[in-house]
Structure formats: C-alpha cells, structure tokens
Amino acid sequence: MILVWVNFFSALWVNYIPAVTKRIVVMSWVTTGFITAGIIGQIFSSAVNDYWGWRGIFALLAFAYLILALLNNFLLAHSSPSEAKQENLFPAVKKFMSHPDLPKAYFAAFTLLLSFVALYSSLDRYLFSKFQLNSQEAFYIRTMGIAGIAGSLFVPKLAQKLSFQQLAALGIALMLSGLLLCVWSGSVAGVQMALIIFIAGLLITIPSIITLIGQLAGKMRNMAVTWYTFILFVGASVGPLIASAGDFSLVIGILAFMLSIAFFSVLRIASGKGGGSG
C-alpha cells in the first residue's frame, strides 16, 4: 500500500517538471526508492516480527512516520497550491478508456506491482519446498533483488535512444525473463539472478509507462496519472490473490501470461514518442 501512494504523489509531482529528460531521470530515482523500500520493507517486517511481534512493526513505523512528517515540514521547501483546472474524474476516465492507446498502457501498468507482489509473496513457499531452505536462507535470497536497482541507472540514457514505448517493452521483457528463469533455472543461483533481472526490468518499466501515459494523455496528463495510480493499486491488491492460486509454477505461468499480453499491448501503442526528442 505504501508503495502505491508514494508512486501516486511522486508521479503527479514529476509531471510538473517541464523537460522530458529531467522528468525521466527524477522518476527513475523515485521508482528506485519505492521498489527498494518494497524489498527492504519485507526484510524489516520479518526481522522486527521475530523480535517484537507484528505490533512492533506498526509501532516502529508510526514513530518513523512521525519523524518524517517533522522533517518534511522543516526541511522541504513549501510549494504553492496548483491553480491548474482539474478535470472531473468519471468523464475523464471515459475519455481514457475510449483512447486508442491509453487502455493498452493501463493494462501494462496493472501487471507491474501485481507481478512484483505476487512473485515475492509466493517466493518463500517455492524456496522452502524446492530447495529445502530455512527462513534465514530464504531471507537472504529475497534481498538479492536489491541488486536489480542498477536497472534504473540505465533509464535516462536509454530514454535518449529509445521511445518510451520501446523502453517499456524492454522492461517488461526483462521482467518476463526473470519470472521464467525462476522456474527454469532449477538452482538457488538461478533464482537470485532471476530476481535481479526482474527488479531491473520493473525499474525500467515503471518510469517509462508513467511518462508514456503522460504523453498520450496530453493536457489531461495529471488525471491520467491519477487513474494510472488507481490501476496500479488494484494490481498490487490482486497480487496476493494470484500468489495463493496454488503451485509456484502455476503462479509464474499466470504472471508470465499477463506480462506477455502487456508486452504486446505496449508494442501496439501507436503514439509512443522518443525520450530524446523532448
């Protein structure tokens, strides 16, 4: 849930940055932050739960949020309220859904956090049954995905050479490759490499999809990104349901099928503009 709302506010804020190149750089860093938080958050909650139980997790987070609220008030520059005219939600959504390309981008967005949450929610079960690992060993393997944040470093450079449509397709292809490697490798090292590839792909895809949606929506960019965040939230909520669907191979099969559709949906978008052109 925290990941979704961080993504919501950061995505809206980034859309006020005029230059596309600057926007993709900032969005890449923001995406790196919240995906890293998603991985570290699971590690943090497991560690705290072992020592203080689940109540300790909420207590520590509440204290951390209080500190962050104070720091935000005193250290960050204050901004003026936006005077831009806001569109009504439902008429705007109707326009988005009738757009020739936006629904394709929205479906791709739906699969992103869905795949991330489903994969990490079902991973321990797979590691326990397939490799007979204990919880500590599984814990260390889950952290390997953090190495995938290096993928965000390549986004600004790639955005100068590829359209955001191509960049999103590349990221989804990497996510799909990581999922398939998880079940095809048959080794712990293979699973670790798969997580790195998957997270790298996710970090390439998210800023690309956000920017692509903003470009496709034109003057209705802010409302389009708001709707994107809602769809992302729905996907993240569906993730645990898919993770509980059964065998790990079945979960990966479902995710691979959805990401394959997302991949071809993005390729069918006719209006992707080059990042280097803006």
TAVENBEL-V265570 format. One record per residue. RES is the residue in one letter. NEAR is the number of other C-alpha atoms within 10 Angstrom. Layout:
BEGIN
res = {RES & RES}
near = {NEAR & NEAR}
END
This chain:
BEGIN
res = {M & I & L & V & W & V & N & F & F & S & A & L & W & V & N & Y & I & P & A & V & T & K & R & I & V & V & M & S & W & V & T & T & G & F & I & T & A & G & I & I & G & Q & I & F & S & S & A & V & N & D & Y & W & G & W & R & G & I & F & A & L & L & A & F & A & Y & L & I & L & A & L & L & N & N & F & L & L & A & H & S & S & P & S & E & A & K & Q & E & N & L & F & P & A & V & K & K & F & M & S & H & P & D & L & P & K & A & Y & F & A & A & F & T & L & L & L & S & F & V & A & L & Y & S & S & L & D & R & Y & L & F & S & K & F & Q & L & N & S & Q & E & A & F & Y & I & R & T & M & G & I & A & G & I & A & G & S & L & F & V & P & K & L & A & Q & K & L & S & F & Q & Q & L & A & A & L & G & I & A & L & M & L & S & G & L & L & L & C & V & W & S & G & S & V & A & G & V & Q & M & A & L & I & I & F & I & A & G & L & L & I & T & I & P & S & I & I & T & L & I & G & Q & L & A & G & K & M & R & N & M & A & V & T & W & Y & T & F & I & L & F & V & G & A & S & V & G & P & L & I & A & S & A & G & D & F & S & L & V & I & G & I & L & A & F & M & L & S & I & A & F & F & S & V & L & R & I & A & S & G & K & G & G & G & S & G}
near = {10 & 12 & 18 & 19 & 15 & 15 & 24 & 19 & 13 & 16 & 25 & 19 & 14 & 20 & 19 & 12 & 13 & 10 & 10 & 20 & 18 & 14 & 19 & 24 & 20 & 19 & 27 & 24 & 16 & 20 & 25 & 26 & 16 & 20 & 22 & 20 & 16 & 19 & 19 & 16 & 14 & 15 & 16 & 13 & 17 & 16 & 14 & 16 & 14 & 10 & 10 & 11 & 13 & 13 & 10 & 15 & 17 & 13 & 11 & 13 & 12 & 12 & 11 & 11 & 11 & 12 & 11 & 12 & 11 & 10 & 11 & 12 & 10 & 10 & 8 & 8 & 7 & 9 & 6 & 5 & 6 & 8 & 6 & 7 & 7 & 10 & 14 & 9 & 13 & 9 & 9 & 15 & 15 & 10 & 15 & 21 & 13 & 11 & 13 & 14 & 20 & 24 & 18 & 22 & 24 & 26 & 21 & 27 & 25 & 24 & 25 & 27 & 24 & 24 & 30 & 23 & 22 & 25 & 23 & 19 & 17 & 21 & 18 & 20 & 17 & 17 & 22 & 14 & 11 & 14 & 12 & 12 & 16 & 12 & 14 & 8 & 13 & 19 & 17 & 12 & 19 & 21 & 17 & 17 & 24 & 19 & 16 & 22 & 25 & 16 & 21 & 25 & 16 & 15 & 24 & 23 & 15 & 16 & 23 & 15 & 14 & 19 & 20 & 31 & 28 & 22 & 27 & 31 & 26 & 21 & 26 & 29 & 23 & 22 & 31 & 25 & 17 & 25 & 25 & 19 & 21 & 25 & 18 & 13 & 14 & 12 & 15 & 16 & 11 & 16 & 25 & 22 & 20 & 27 & 28 & 25 & 26 & 30 & 29 & 27 & 28 & 31 & 33 & 32 & 31 & 25 & 29 & 28 & 25 & 27 & 26 & 26 & 28 & 22 & 19 & 22 & 19 & 10 & 11 & 18 & 20 & 22 & 20 & 27 & 23 & 16 & 18 & 25 & 24 & 18 & 21 & 26 & 23 & 16 & 23 & 23 & 16 & 18 & 25 & 19 & 15 & 21 & 25 & 14 & 13 & 11 & 13 & 23 & 15 & 14 & 22 & 23 & 15 & 16 & 26 & 21 & 13 & 19 & 24 & 19 & 16 & 25 & 24 & 15 & 19 & 29 & 17 & 15 & 18 & 11 & 15 & 21 & 17 & 18 & 23 & 16 & 12 & 11}
END
